[in-house]
Amino acid sequence: MNTPQLVVHRDKELMAQAAAARLITKIVDAQASRGYASIVLTGGRNGNGLLAALAAAPARDAVDWARLDLWWGDERYLPGGDPDRNDTQARAALLDAVPLDPARVHAMPASDGPHGADVEAAAESYAAELAKAAGPENHGPVPAFDVLMLGVGPDTHVASLFPELPAVRETERTVVGVHGAPKPPPTRISLTLPAIRSAREVWLLAAGEDKAQAAAIALSGAGEIQAPAAGAYGRSRTLWLLDSAAASQLPRSLYPPASA
Ligand SMILES: O=C1O[C@H](COP(=O)(O)O)[C@@H](O)[C@H](O)[C@H]1O
């Protein structure tokens, strides 16, 4: 596990704009060196704020949208087009406004799709889609994502991995069905911690006072079963992007950074 790096911005608007600028640079760099980039989106307020900021950034035109693979870290298991689905919200915030290749947009299955109410089968099919996209050079049955973003919930959940639920204990599968989530809707699909940790970079987004306790707990050595955000890290970098409200309860040893 690499030590998380923290970047704290003045407020959530600036955090979203700075994170969007950072993401544009990552995508452009990956496309320049490899020809394509691979990004995992998150749902929630902070994730959608970042996508809206990206949509408004003039530099978005630097991205070659047709050479971008998009995946999701989790989904609320609802019918396609439901306003509460993470992919519906991402499309409204950004995806509908840019010339993506639809074959590269890997939304998670919907509850009115081929698997119906069988969320386990839906999770398995997403795991198979990930495995198909993984190359021999990748670390396991998922592609090497350049950046995997995760909104941090006030209870420290990331993706749809909630404290103490079975999904956060999964060590083998890359994608699981989630039942009984404490945040509606109760049925969800989620990448697991092993899948999350296969990403080159994991970015955790936390803005707002309601995220302050979660950030402090996750960054103070909590266990990943009790605080799933504590178990989310990337192979080469783990970055926490916060605003000052979300950083307000961090221990002094973490923030502000010690001066020389
Ligand atoms: O339900 C979800 O919540 C988390 C966090 O959302 P937020 O609104 O508290 O920022 C999100 O990361 C996850 O993708 C989503 O399904």
The ligand as a Gaussian input file, in Angstrom:
#p B3LYP/6-31G(d) Opt

LIG

0 1
 O      -24.295000       6.111000      -3.430000
 C      -23.176000       6.469000      -3.700000
 O      -22.499000       7.271000      -2.820000
 C      -21.124000       7.530000      -2.895000
 C      -20.833000       8.867000      -2.229000
 O      -21.772000       9.827000      -2.670000
 P      -21.853000      11.308000      -2.097000
 O      -23.077000      11.907000      -2.723000
 O      -21.947000      11.212000      -0.595000
 O      -20.601000      12.008000      -2.533000
 C      -20.633000       7.447000      -4.317000
 O      -19.259000       7.515000      -4.359000
 C      -21.125000       6.150000      -4.972000
 O      -20.614000       6.043000      -6.293000
 C      -22.599000       6.192000      -5.021000
 O      -23.203000       5.071000      -5.622000

